[in-house]
Amino acid sequence: LVKATLAGGGATLLCLGQTGTGKTHTICGVVECLAEDLERTADDISVEFFEIYGKRCCDLLAQRKEVHLRSDAEGRVHVRGQRVVRLEAGAGLAPVVAEALRLRAYEKTERNDASSRSHAVCVLRLGGAGGVLRLVDLAGSERNFETTKMTAQQHRESAAINFSLMTLKDCFRAHAALQQGEFVRMPFRGSQLTQVLRDCFTDVSHSTAVIATISPAAADVIHTINTLNHATMLVKSLADLVVDCTVEVPLNLRGSGSFKDVPVIDWTPADVLAWLQEAENGRFAHVVVPPMLDGKGLLGTSAQGLSELFDGELRRARVVEEGEAWNVQVDNVGQELGRAIFAAARRAALAQGDAP
């Protein structure tokens, strides 16, 4: 993104996800890394930082003074009346951003003690080529059952946040449809947030990266799936990402172990394990059997008997001869697996002419 910006292009880093999953923390880390990179380039930087709070826009570099969004003749959105901080050779970027974030609208909610109640947009103009890099930290999404203790004002704020996020997701869907060749109208005029982010959806030369933050908790799986589903809508079509490659893998279909010249009934437990690795092109390579199972036991046990080896819960061995653990159960896999191994052993013995 920095390279595209230094070359005079436009780029956007978009951080989205459930409230409390680390979006602001991630953006702060990105700014620190960005500051180090830009100090090495020694390019001057202009910083603008505002938040979209409900229907208002506030300048975070000017003590939250209200500013206004205006569109030019080409439809590009500009912020009118905001303060611009210029940094020589990129020095001091991280402290400026940190100070601006402290002025951002936060509030304690049921899900997060310091939940961002606004969308924060940091605009960086790099060098003299006119390139623009936007860092966007979106307000977190919340579901209805997570807002039961909110006041009326908090409910209005939450509704405004959810509306702007839904409009953004509608733009994601439209972008995905356009990539599939469908004719759709891009609904970026639906909210101030999507008006600011218009270039992400309408300018093919604009570089956009999305960081989707998710929670590892099982209780948040609905949020997680929703976040990932919408983030992937900005990904290029899979047809454009396909890479063909050819890998030559040597296959030994006849087996190379010492067991191949030994009658199945005379196999040692080691021969049985070696055969399992190669039998039927490695079909049973990951099967674990009792360590003392030899060729005689393999052929002397019925198909049902072998099935019982794999029928039951995985448990630790009761005696040394059983090894560490070998019983498994995955629905009806034990029955099918036991029968398949027995049939394969019978075929191996028949091929040698010594089947019992």
Rosetta blueprint (number, residue, H / E / L):
1 L L
2 V H
3 K H
4 A H
5 T H
6 L H
7 A L
8 G L
9 G L
10 G E
11 A E
12 T E
13 L E
14 L E
15 C E
16 L E
17 G E
18 Q E
19 T L
20 G L
21 T L
22 G L
23 K H
24 T H
25 H H
26 T H
27 I H
28 C H
29 G H
30 V H
31 V H
32 E H
33 C H
34 L H
35 A H
36 E H
37 D H
38 L H
39 E H
40 R H
41 T H
42 A L
43 D L
44 D L
45 I E
46 S E
47 V E
48 E E
49 F E
50 F E
51 E E
52 I E
53 Y E
54 G L
55 K L
56 R E
57 C E
58 C E
59 D E
60 L L
61 L L
62 A L
63 Q L
64 R L
65 K E
66 E E
67 V E
68 H E
69 L E
70 R E
71 S E
72 D L
73 A L
74 E L
75 G L
76 R L
77 V E
78 H E
79 V E
80 R E
81 G L
82 Q L
83 R L
84 V L
85 V E
86 R E
87 L E
88 E H
89 A H
90 G H
91 A L
92 G L
93 L H
94 A H
95 P H
96 V H
97 V H
98 A H
99 E H
100 A H
101 L H
102 R H
103 L L
104 R L
105 A L
106 Y E
107 E E
108 K L
109 T L
110 E L
111 R L
112 N L
113 D L
114 A L
115 S E
116 S E
117 R L
118 S L
119 H E
120 A E
121 V E
122 C E
123 V E
124 L E
125 R E
126 L E
127 G L
128 G L
129 A L
130 G L
131 G E
132 V E
133 L E
134 R E
135 L E
136 V E
137 D E
138 L L
139 A L
140 G L
141 S E
142 E L
143 R L
144 N H
145 F H
146 E H
147 T L
148 T L
149 K L
150 M L
151 T L
152 A H
153 Q H
154 Q H
155 H H
156 R H
157 E H
158 S H
159 A H
160 A H
161 I H
162 N H
163 F H
164 S H
165 L H
166 M H
167 T H
168 L H
169 K H
170 D H
171 C H
172 F H
173 R H
174 A H
175 H H
176 A H
177 A H
178 L H
179 Q H
180 Q L
181 G L
182 E L
183 F L
184 V L
185 R L
186 M L
187 P L
188 F H
189 R H
190 G H
191 S L
192 Q H
193 L H
194 T H
195 Q H
196 V H
197 L L
198 R H
199 D H
200 C H
201 F H
202 T H
203 D L
204 V L
205 S L
206 H L
207 S E
208 T E
209 A E
210 V E
211 I E
212 A E
213 T E
214 I L
215 S L
216 P L
217 A L
218 A H
219 A H
220 D H
221 V H
222 I H
223 H H
224 T H
225 I H
226 N H
227 T H
228 L H
229 N H
230 H H
231 A H
232 T H
233 M H
234 L H
235 V L
236 K L
237 S L
238 L H
239 A H
240 D H
241 L H
242 V L
243 V L
244 D L
245 C L
246 T L
247 V L
248 E L
249 V L
250 P L
251 L L
252 N L
253 L L
254 R L
255 G L
256 S L
257 G L
258 S H
259 F H
260 K H
261 D H
262 V L
263 P L
264 V H
265 I H
266 D H
267 W L
268 T L
269 P H
270 A H
271 D H
272 V H
273 L H
274 A H
275 W H
276 L H
277 Q H
278 E H
279 A H
280 E H
281 N H
282 G H
283 R L
284 F L
285 A L
286 H L
287 V L
288 V L
289 V L
290 P L
291 P L
292 M L
293 L L
294 D L
295 G H
296 K H
297 G H
298 L H
299 L H
300 G H
301 T L
302 S L
303 A H
304 Q H
305 G H
306 L H
307 S H
308 E H
309 L H
310 F L
311 D L
312 G L
313 E L
314 L L
315 R L
316 R E
317 A L
318 R L
319 V L
320 V H
321 E H
322 E H
323 G L
324 E L
325 A E
326 W L
327 N L
328 V L
329 Q L
330 V L
331 D L
332 N L
333 V H
334 G H
335 Q H
336 E H
337 L H
338 G H
339 R H
340 A H
341 I H
342 F H
343 A H
344 A H
345 A H
346 R H
347 R H
348 A H
349 A H
350 L H
351 A H
352 Q H
353 G L
354 D L
355 A L
356 P L
